[in-house]
Amino acid sequence: MKWLLRGIGLIIFLFVVTCVVGFFLPSTQTVERSVQVDAYPEDVFPFLNDLHAYSQWAPLYAQIVDAQTVYGGADSGVGQTMAWQNGSGAYPFGSQEISQSLQGEFVQVTVNLSGQFVTATHAILPSEDGESVTVLTKSEMRLGGFPYIQRVRAKLRQGGLNKQFDRSLKRLKTITEVAAVEVTASE
């Protein structure tokens, strides 16, 4: 009986410590990554500003591959939407919408991941020589409040998210550079 009480006491102690640690962690999980792409801004922008093309590289799509998706709103740019359901991944339902867009410069996407809201911003920065661009991606997710366990969980998952975003940006780089070469070859 003593061991049972000690076990319960240990579990309560660990829960309290986790809550206290979580209280001091940020309430927003942020992922910032970048990639250098050998292409012009006008070559990269369509892959950011169209959710159909976005699905070829964005990190979210690796987690909803088997979900039923529906596109709506504008053909591309501000107002274009995509919703999914019946996925077996981490996010069984959700939606995303391009909320802001400036031709050749940036795109902001608002995402609902099964009730968790994320803002993803993608900026295109031309290099000084004009032959390449840097694509910056910043994703911000608001984390839950008390008991702050979600903050601790987010902190533990940060490295995996960084790697997932790096892989996604590498896919964007490959897709964009191949498309830019094909356009140049056809001219």
C-alpha positions in Angstrom: 0.0 0.0 0.0 2.9 2.3 0.8 4.3 1.9 -2.7 0.9 2.7 -4.3 0.7 6.0 -2.3 4.3 6.9 -3.2 3.6 6.2 -6.8 0.5 8.4 -6.7 2.5 11.1 -4.9 5.3 10.9 -7.5 2.7 11.3 -10.4 1.2 14.3 -8.7 4.6 15.8 -8.1 5.6 15.4 -11.7 2.3 16.9 -12.9 2.9 20.0 -10.7 6.5 20.4 -11.8 5.4 20.1 -15.5 2.7 22.7 -14.9 5.2 25.1 -13.2 7.8 24.6 -16.0 5.1 25.1 -18.7 4.0 28.4 -17.0 7.4 29.9 -17.8 7.5 28.7 -21.4 6.3 30.9 -24.3 2.5 30.7 -25.0 3.3 30.6 -28.8 5.3 28.0 -30.6 7.3 29.6 -33.4 9.2 27.9 -36.2 11.4 30.0 -38.4 13.3 28.5 -41.3 14.8 29.6 -44.6 16.2 28.3 -47.9 18.2 29.7 -50.7 16.5 29.1 -54.1 18.2 29.5 -57.4 15.2 31.2 -59.1 13.6 34.6 -59.5 10.8 35.8 -57.2 8.2 35.3 -60.0 9.3 31.7 -60.2 8.8 31.0 -56.5 5.7 33.1 -55.8 3.2 30.8 -57.6 4.2 27.9 -55.3 3.4 30.1 -52.2 0.3 31.8 -53.5 -1.8 28.8 -54.7 -2.9 26.1 -52.3 -2.9 23.5 -55.0 0.8 24.2 -55.6 1.3 24.7 -51.9 0.3 21.1 -51.3 3.4 19.9 -53.3 5.8 21.1 -50.6 4.2 22.5 -47.4 4.8 20.6 -44.1 1.1 20.2 -43.3 0.5 18.0 -46.3 2.8 15.2 -45.0 0.4 14.9 -42.1 -2.9 14.8 -44.1 -2.0 12.8 -47.1 -5.0 10.4 -46.9 -7.6 13.1 -46.0 -10.4 14.2 -48.3 -9.6 17.7 -49.5 -11.8 20.4 -51.0 -10.6 23.7 -52.6 -12.7 26.8 -52.8 -12.7 30.6 -52.9 -10.4 32.4 -55.3 -8.4 30.5 -57.9 -5.2 31.7 -56.2 -4.1 34.3 -53.8 -6.2 36.0 -51.1 -9.4 34.2 -50.4 -8.4 30.8 -51.7 -9.3 28.1 -49.2 -8.7 24.4 -48.7 -10.4 22.1 -46.1 -9.8 18.5 -45.3 -11.5 15.8 -43.2 -11.3 12.1 -42.4 -7.5 12.1 -42.2 -5.7 9.5 -40.1 -2.8 11.8 -39.2 -2.3 14.2 -36.4 -5.0 16.6 -37.7 -8.1 14.6 -38.8 -9.8 17.8 -40.0 -9.1 21.5 -40.6 -8.8 24.3 -43.1 -6.5 26.9 -44.5 -6.9 30.2 -46.3 -4.6 32.6 -47.9 -5.3 35.7 -45.9 -2.7 38.1 -47.3 -0.5 38.2 -50.4 1.7 40.7 -52.1 2.9 39.7 -55.6 6.5 38.5 -55.5 7.1 39.4 -51.9 5.1 37.4 -49.3 2.1 35.2 -48.6 0.3 34.6 -45.3 -1.8 31.5 -44.7 -4.2 31.1 -41.8 -4.6 27.4 -40.8 -7.0 25.6 -38.5 -5.4 22.3 -37.4 -8.4 20.5 -35.8 -9.1 23.6 -33.6 -5.5 24.8 -33.2 -4.9 28.0 -35.1 -1.6 28.7 -36.9 -0.4 31.6 -39.0 2.2 30.7 -41.6 4.1 33.6 -43.4 6.3 33.0 -46.3 8.5 35.9 -47.5 10.6 36.1 -50.7 13.9 38.1 -50.4 15.8 38.6 -53.7 19.6 38.3 -53.5 21.9 41.2 -54.3 22.9 39.6 -57.6 19.3 39.0 -58.6 19.9 35.4 -59.6 18.4 33.8 -56.5 16.0 34.4 -53.6 15.8 33.4 -50.0 12.5 32.1 -48.9 11.8 32.7 -45.2 9.0 30.8 -43.5 7.6 31.6 -40.1 4.9 29.6 -38.5 3.2 30.6 -35.2 0.8 28.5 -33.2 -0.9 29.7 -30.0 -0.6 27.1 -27.3 -3.1 26.3 -24.6 -3.2 27.7 -21.1 -3.5 25.9 -17.8 -2.2 23.4 -17.0 0.5 24.5 -19.5 1.3 20.9 -20.5 0.9 21.7 -24.2 3.7 24.3 -23.8 6.1 21.6 -22.5 5.0 19.2 -25.2 5.6 21.9 -27.9 9.1 22.5 -26.5 9.9 18.8 -26.7 8.7 18.6 -30.3 10.5 21.8 -31.5 13.5 20.0 -33.0 11.2 17.6 -35.0 9.2 20.6 -36.3 12.4 22.4 -37.4 13.5 19.3 -39.4 10.0 18.9 -40.9 10.1 22.5 -42.1 13.6 22.1 -43.4 12.5 19.1 -45.5 9.5 21.0 -46.8 11.6 24.0 -47.8 14.0 21.6 -49.6 11.0 20.3 -51.6 10.1 23.9 -52.4 13.6 24.6 -53.6 13.7 21.5 -55.8 10.3 22.0 -57.3 10.9 25.7 -58.0 14.3 25.2 -59.5 13.1 22.4 -61.7 10.2 24.6 -62.9 12.5 27.6 -63.5 14.8 25.4 -65.6 11.9 24.1 -67.6 10.6 27.6 -68.3 14.1 28.7 -69.4 14.5 25.7 -71.6 11.2 26.3 -73.4 12.0 29.9 -74.2 
